[in-house]
């Protein structure tokens, strides 16, 4: 999604705890640079946090094979 569309508020952008978790794991491994508190930045930019439950995590086992690697390099 183009940054201009996000900045203009034309679309709602959502994230989940899994998104933040993945980014922080990559940052700790040196694969991603995260400046400051990612969660606070997402909220400050108006991104919407989606609720994620254990049931959602369980259901990932039913995703098609194209989702095989949840944390690609």
C-alpha positions in Angstrom: 0.0 0.0 0.0 1.5 3.4 -1.0 2.6 5.5 2.0 0.6 8.4 0.5 -2.6 6.5 0.8 -1.8 5.6 4.4 -0.8 9.2 5.3 -4.0 10.6 3.7 -6.1 8.4 5.9 -7.9 6.9 2.8 -7.6 3.4 4.1 -7.6 1.8 7.5 -4.4 0.0 8.3 -4.5 -2.8 10.9 -1.8 -4.7 12.8 -1.9 -7.5 15.3 0.3 -8.6 18.2 1.8 -11.1 15.8 3.0 -8.3 13.5 4.8 -6.5 16.4 6.2 -9.8 17.7 7.6 -10.7 14.2 9.1 -7.2 13.8 10.7 -7.3 17.2 12.1 -10.8 16.6 13.6 -9.6 13.3 15.0 -6.5 15.0 16.7 -8.6 17.7 18.2 -10.8 15.0 19.6 -7.7 13.2 17.4 -8.2 10.2 15.2 -5.1 10.8 15.9 -1.7 12.3 13.2 -0.6 14.7 13.6 2.9 16.0 11.8 3.6 19.3 8.7 1.8 20.5 7.1 0.1 17.4 3.7 -0.4 19.2 3.5 3.2 20.2 4.4 4.4 16.7 1.7 2.3 15.1 -0.9 3.6 17.5 0.3 7.2 17.1 0.0 6.9 13.3 -3.6 5.8 13.6 -3.1 2.1 12.8 -5.7 -0.1 14.3 -4.8 -3.0 16.6 -6.6 -6.2 15.8 -7.5 -8.6 18.6 -5.7 -11.9 18.2 -6.7 -15.0 20.1 -5.3 -18.4 20.8 -7.9 -19.7 18.4 -6.5 -17.5 15.6 -3.0 -18.9 16.3 -4.4 -22.4 16.2 -6.1 -21.8 12.9 -2.7 -20.9 11.3 -2.1 -24.7 11.0 -5.0 -24.7 8.4 -3.5 -22.0 6.2 -2.5 -23.0 2.6 1.2 -24.0 2.1 2.0 -20.6 0.7 2.0 -19.4 4.3 4.6 -22.0 5.3 7.2 -19.7 6.7 5.6 -17.1 9.0 8.9 -15.3 9.6 10.6 -15.1 6.2 14.1 -13.6 6.2 
